[in-house]
């Protein structure tokens, strides 16, 4: 099964979208034996190649707001598509909770019916723990969140769920903004009772959508990522809730194995050159 590609984008830019294609000559409601809902048969949004200043400004404002946080607490209700060898998309749901602090320290807990994982970084050591299996592995780690994310992917092929949420301290990357193929506002939407502005962005291989809370706290409330390199177009969707500057102590980022936990080695990623 394939998975969505890694997207190394700062949090202000990491939330970006899919440009909806122009209408096909055939009525979309007649493309298959399953009737499409009426709203889906209306004229599609066709802003391919459009870069709207308002969409770019929204990313910058969201990034600037997130950069004011010294600590963050996040809960993600997510669905991830994996693609079988014969091209069928399988959707897997899970809940991920995050504790993060600048410049160094995070805990990520992922829970689903299939597996559970905990990732802990205390500023010096990175640990992967499987609570159900009772195995863990620890390695020395660099001094900042950004460096850790880059290192564990390059050396071990480990990509954390929504890892870009920890890059809020980097701000918006000018290079990534310059690489956008399209960026525009889709409209307004209510997400879990919260009024948001819906934005869409396209990069070379990935489409993104982000729903940003209206008002003076522009939290990203929903995120959709589409992998265009795979013909099946696997998609990741997350609905996000946030805590601004919760109180954490060093103990929150410290891994203490229980008596039955077994330490193992992390396999080196075959593409790392080591």
N, C-alpha and C positions, 0 to 999 in steps of 0.2 A: 504494500500500500504506500502511496505517496502522501506527502503532507505539504502544507503551505510553506513557501520559501521563507528564509530569514529576511527580515526587513530591518536593516540597521539605520533607523531614522530617529532623530531626536523627538521627544514627545510632542513638541509644538508642530512638527511636520508629520509625525508618524501616523496621524489620523487623517487619512485621505481616501479618495474614492474611485468609484466606477462611473465613467461616462456612459450614460445610457445610449445605445445605438439608435440611429434613425430608423424610421418605420420601414419594414420590408414591404415589397410589392404585394405580397399575399396578406390577407386579413389575419392578424395574429390570433384571433379567436378560432381560426380554422386550421391551424398548423398541426393539430393532433386530434385524437378522438376525445380529449378532455377539454370541455369548454372552459375558457378563461373567464375570471370574474369581470364584470363590466368595467371597473376602474382600470383594469389592465389593458382594455381595448381602446382606451383613449389615446390621443396623440402622445407619443413618448417625448421625453426631454431630449433635445438634440443640440448639445453644446460642445461637441467634439472640437478640440483645438482652442477653446475659449479660456483665457486666463482672466478672471475677474479680480480686480483689486480688493473688493470686499471679502472674497474668500481667503485671499492671502492675509489680509489684515486680521481676519477671524482667527487664523492659526497663530499669528504673532501675539494677539491678545490672550489667547488661551495659554500659550507658552509662557508669556510674561506672568500671568496669574499663577500658574503652577510653580514657577520659579520662586515665588514668594514663600512657598512652603518649606519649612525645615524638616518636617515629617509628614508622611501621608499614610492613611489607612484606606484600603481599596477592597471592594468585593466585586467580583466579576461572575455573572451568570452567563456561561458561554456555551456555544455549540461549534464543533469543528467537523468539517467534512474530511474524511479520508477516502481515497480512491482505490478500489480493488484492481487487480491485474487485468480484469476484463472491462474496466472503465466505469464500474458502478460506484456511485457516491454513497457512502455510509456516514450518517450523522451521529456524532458522539457528544453528549452533554456532560458538563462538569461545572463545579463551583471552585473558584480560585480566590483566596484571600491573600492580601499583601500587607506587610508592614515595611516601611522604607524610611530612611533618614539620609540627609545629606551630611557629608559627602560619601559616607561609607556605612553600609549596614542595610540588610534586607532579609526578610523571611517570606517565602512564598509557599503556601499550602494549596495543593491541588487535590480535589476529591471527586471521584466518580465511581460508578458501580464497577468499572473495569480495573481502575488502579488508583493509588494514592501516592503522592510524592511530596516531600518537603525539601526546600532549598534554603540553606542558611548561610549568610555571609556576615561575619562579625567585625570586618575591617582588616583581618589578618588571614582568616581561614574560610574556605568555601566547602560546604558539606552538602551531599545529597543523601537523603534518608528515605527508605521505603518502610513506612510504619507497618503495613500488613505483612511484609516479608521479614522485617527485622534486620535488614542490612543497611549499612551506611558506608560512605567513603568520603574522606576529607583530603584536601590538598591545600598547600600554601597559596595565598591569593594576594593580588596587588592592593594598593591603598585606597582605591576609589571604586564606586559602583560601576562607572563606565568602563574602567580598565578590567574589572572582573568579568563583565558581560562579554567584552571582546576576547578575553583570554580563554574563558571556558568554552566559547564556541570554536575558537581557532584550534585549541589543543585537544578538546574532548568531544566536540560536536554537540555540546549541550546548549539548547536554546530555551530560555525560560518563557513561560506563558506571558504574553504581553510584556516582553522585556523592556520595550520602549517606555513603559510607564516609569521606569527608574532613571530615565535620561532627562528628566525635566530640568535638571540643573544645567544642561548643555545649551538650552535655548533652541531656537529654530535655525537650522542649517541653511545658509544662503545657497550653497551648492545644490542641496536637495530642492529648494524652491525653484532654482533656475532650471532644474531637470524636469519639472512638472510638464505634462502634455496638456492637461486641462485642469481648471479649478473654477468652480462656480457654486452659487447657492441654489439649492433645489427648492427650498421653501421652508415653512415652519411646520413643526410637528410636536405633539405631546407624547413624551416618553415617560412611562410610569408616573403619570401625573405632573411631570415637569415640562414647562414650555421650553422648546429648543429651536435653534436654527439648524437646518439640515444642509450640509455641504458635501460636495463631491469632488474628488481629485483623481487624476490618472497619472501614473508613472509608466516607465517603459514596459514592465512586466506585471505590475500589480495595480489593481483598482482599489480605492478606499472610499468609504463614506464615514462621516462623523456627524453626530448630533450634539451641538454645543448649547449648554444651558444659557438662556437669556438672562440679562441682568449683570450685576457686578461680580458674580462668581461664575465665570464661564467654564464650568466643568464639562469635560466630554462625557456624555451620558450613554451614548451607544456608539459602537464601532463595528463596521463591516469591512472585511478584507477579502478580495477575490484574487486568486492566482490565475493569471491569464496565460501562463506558460503551459498549463495542463488543459487539454481539450475538454475535460470534464468540468472545468471552472470550479474547483473546490473552494469553499467559502468558510471563513471564520466570522462568527457574530458574537458580540459581547454586550451586555447591559451592565453599566457600571454605577456603583454608589461609592461615595467618597467621605473621608474624614480629613479635615484640614488641621494640621499640627496637633495630632494626638500626642499624649505624653508616653514616651517609651524610655526604658532604662537599658543598660548594657545587657541585662539578663534576658531581655526580649530577643536579642540577637545571638544568644549563646546556645550552642547545641550541647546537651548533656545526654549521652547514650544511657539507656537503662541496662541492667545487668545482663539481659538476654540478647542485646543487640550485637551483631557480628560485623566487624570491620572488613571491608574488601577494598580492592584497588579500582580506580576509575580507568577504564580502557582508553588509551590514547586514540584520538580520531585519526583515521587512516590518511586523511588529507592534510594533516598538520605538519608533515615532514619530519616528525620525531620517531 
